[in-house]
Amino acid sequence: MTPAFARARYRADNYLYLLVEGDDAALIDPGDPAVALALAAAHRVTPRWIIHTHGHADHTGGSAELRGRLGAVVIGHGADASWFKPDEELAGRSELALGGLGLRVHHAPGHTPGSVLLEWRGRLLTGDTLFWGGCGNCRHGGDPSRLATSLLEVVGRLDGALEVHPGHDYAEANLPFCLELDPTSAAAQGRLEAVRAARRSGEEPPPSTLALERSANPFLQARSVEALVALRARRDEWTPRSPVPE
């Protein structure tokens, strides 16, 4: 079987992902068991692993059921173990070899203590650390200073060609904030237009890249922890002044 990558939406804006390499498959953040099983069935695979980018229940709530139904091994960072029970620990690991699946792991604490980024075949699964046009908040067990450090020192060092695949589709909420900060940003305006065009056609938004995010996303443009903490606080309090025209 050729490698396959798929995502599925659940709830209003959550994403879960499926990685397939030969006969080996893994689910990433399968917060909805029914959606996860349907995605696996559509690709005719039985996932042997479940990997979590962080511990929040909207991403990990399906683990227990899927572990029982599939016999899958649940993998996550122990710093988030209070939210779920990983069978295997990610702390201290920079790579995962799961049968034919090989992933790079980047610990990126901040949104939660155990948040990680997962890199596979030119794609970066960012969980709630980095979104299209934004980054995760720190209201539920997070630390803005640690998140800022992760954005600067972890995300900042990664290849700009990597596709960005987040844990939520918040693009239409985030990009107007980007444009309020910089109304001249062609990158943010172009990305917003692409996201809206996908919605109008009934399709999921295409992924961005780290290079595009660095052009459009102010959280990847700030150059200090202090500036990022202040920007995160500003985003927490922000409401749109007026609708951004379609």
Secondary structure in CASP SS format (residue, H / E / C, confidence):
PFRMAT SS
TARGET T0000
AUTHOR 0000-0000-0000
METHOD secondary structure of the structure
MODEL  1
M C 1.00
T C 1.00
P C 1.00
A E 1.00
F E 1.00
A E 1.00
R E 1.00
A E 1.00
R E 1.00
Y E 1.00
R C 1.00
A C 1.00
D C 1.00
N E 1.00
Y E 1.00
L E 1.00
Y E 1.00
L E 1.00
L E 1.00
V E 1.00
E E 1.00
G C 1.00
D C 1.00
D E 1.00
A E 1.00
A E 1.00
L E 1.00
I E 1.00
D C 1.00
P C 1.00
G C 1.00
D C 1.00
P H 1.00
A H 1.00
V H 1.00
A H 1.00
L H 1.00
A H 1.00
L H 1.00
A H 1.00
A H 1.00
A H 1.00
H C 1.00
R C 1.00
V C 1.00
T C 1.00
P C 1.00
R C 1.00
W E 1.00
I E 1.00
I E 1.00
H C 1.00
T C 1.00
H C 1.00
G C 1.00
H C 1.00
A H 1.00
D H 1.00
H H 1.00
T H 1.00
G C 1.00
G C 1.00
S H 1.00
A H 1.00
E H 1.00
L H 1.00
R H 1.00
G H 1.00
R H 1.00
L H 1.00
G C 1.00
A C 1.00
V E 1.00
V E 1.00
I E 1.00
G E 1.00
H C 1.00
G H 1.00
A H 1.00
D H 1.00
A C 1.00
S C 1.00
W C 1.00
F C 1.00
K C 1.00
P C 1.00
D C 1.00
E E 1.00
E E 1.00
L C 1.00
A C 1.00
G C 1.00
R C 1.00
S C 1.00
E E 1.00
L E 1.00
A E 1.00
L E 1.00
G C 1.00
G C 1.00
L E 1.00
G E 1.00
L E 1.00
R E 1.00
V E 1.00
H E 1.00
H E 1.00
A C 1.00
P C 1.00
G C 1.00
H C 1.00
T C 1.00
P C 1.00
G C 1.00
S C 1.00
V E 1.00
L E 1.00
L E 1.00
E E 1.00
W E 1.00
R C 1.00
G C 1.00
R E 1.00
L E 1.00
L E 1.00
T E 1.00
G E 1.00
D C 1.00
T C 1.00
L E 1.00
F E 1.00
W C 1.00
G C 1.00
G E 1.00
C E 1.00
G C 1.00
N C 1.00
C C 1.00
R C 1.00
H C 1.00
G C 1.00
G C 1.00
D C 1.00
P H 1.00
S H 1.00
R H 1.00
L H 1.00
A H 1.00
T H 1.00
S H 1.00
L H 1.00
L H 1.00
E H 1.00
V C 1.00
V H 1.00
G H 1.00
R H 1.00
L C 1.00
D C 1.00
G C 1.00
A C 1.00
L C 1.00
E E 1.00
V E 1.00
H E 1.00
P E 1.00
G C 1.00
H E 1.00
D C 1.00
Y C 1.00
A H 1.00
E H 1.00
A H 1.00
N H 1.00
L H 1.00
P H 1.00
F H 1.00
C H 1.00
L H 1.00
E H 1.00
L H 1.00
D C 1.00
P C 1.00
T C 1.00
S C 1.00
A H 1.00
A H 1.00
A H 1.00
Q H 1.00
G H 1.00
R H 1.00
L H 1.00
E H 1.00
A H 1.00
V H 1.00
R H 1.00
A H 1.00
A H 1.00
R H 1.00
R H 1.00
S C 1.00
G C 1.00
E C 1.00
E C 1.00
P C 1.00
P C 1.00
P C 1.00
S E 1.00
T E 1.00
L H 1.00
A H 1.00
L H 1.00
E H 1.00
R H 1.00
S H 1.00
A H 1.00
N C 1.00
P H 1.00
F H 1.00
L H 1.00
Q C 1.00
A C 1.00
R C 1.00
S C 1.00
V H 1.00
E H 1.00
A H 1.00
L H 1.00
V H 1.00
A H 1.00
L H 1.00
R H 1.00
A H 1.00
R H 1.00
R H 1.00
D H 1.00
E H 1.00
W C 1.00
T C 1.00
P C 1.00
R C 1.00
S C 1.00
P C 1.00
V C 1.00
P C 1.00
E C 1.00
END
